[in-house]
Amino acid sequence: MPKLSQDTISELRRSLPLLQRLVELFNDCYNNATIPPDDEIWQLRYAYSRISELTSVTDIQRWVGGNIYRREQAHWWDYLIESLPLSARNRREQTRLILGHAQRLHLYVKGILESEEREETLNHLAKENASLKEQLTELRRRESTYLSVIKEAQTSTTYSPSPNDRKILLDSYRHQRTILTKNLTRYQETKAKLGLNVPVDILNAIDQTQQDLKQIDANIAALEETSKT
C-alpha cells in the first residue's frame, strides 16, 4: 500500500465511528434474526467504495472481500440474496454475511490507522534520538574541554574546580539524564506494544540509552564526590 496522506488518514479516522455503529447494528439484527435497514446497508456499501478509493483496491479485496460489491444494482441486498445458496436463504444467514463484511471493513481501517500510529511513533522516537545524540555530542565536547582545563591546571598548580563549574556540569548531566530516562521509557513501551515484531533500531536504541545512562550516572557521582572535598 502506498504512503497515505494526512487528509486520507483523517478521513479514515472519521469513518471509524460509522463502521463501529454499523457493526453493532448488524450484530443486533443477527442476534434478533432481522434484516438490516436498507439505509445502513447502503452506508456500508458507500463506506466500502470510499475506503477502497482512499487505500488500495487489491488490499481491501484481499482483507475484506469484494465479490458482493461487484454489481451495480438498484438493490444491493437483492444481489446478496441471489449470491447465497438456496439452503442459506434465511434472515440470519443474510445478516451474518453483512455483519462479516462490516466487521472486516472496520478491522481493515483500524489496522491501517494503528500501523500509521506505530510509524508516527517510530519516526518521533527517531527524531528525538537524533536530537539527543546532538545534545550528547555537545555535552561530551564540553566535558572534554572541562577535563582538559583541569588536567592542564593540575600540572602547573594546585587546582580545584570552582563550585560554579561543578554546578554547570551537574545541571547539564541531570538534564540529559531526564531526557534519556524519558526516551528509554518510550522505547520500552514501543517494544512492549510491538511484541515479537520489534525493529532492530528500537533494540539498539534501548541498549545505547542504557549505556549512556550508566555513563552519566558515573559522571554525576564523580562530580558530587568532588563537591564534598
Secondary structure, DSSP 8 states (H G I E B T S, - for coil): -----HHHHHHHHHHHHHHHHHHHHHHHHHHHT----HHHHHHHHHHHHHHHHHS-HHHHHHHT--GGGSS--S-HHHHHHHHS-GGG-SHHHHHHHHHHHHHHHHHHHHHHHHHHHHHHHHHHHHHHHHHHHHHHHHHHHHHHHHHHHHHHHHHHS-----HHHHHHHHHHHHHHHHHHHHHHHHHHHHHHHHGGG--HHHHHHHHHHHHHHHHHHHHHHHHHHHHH-
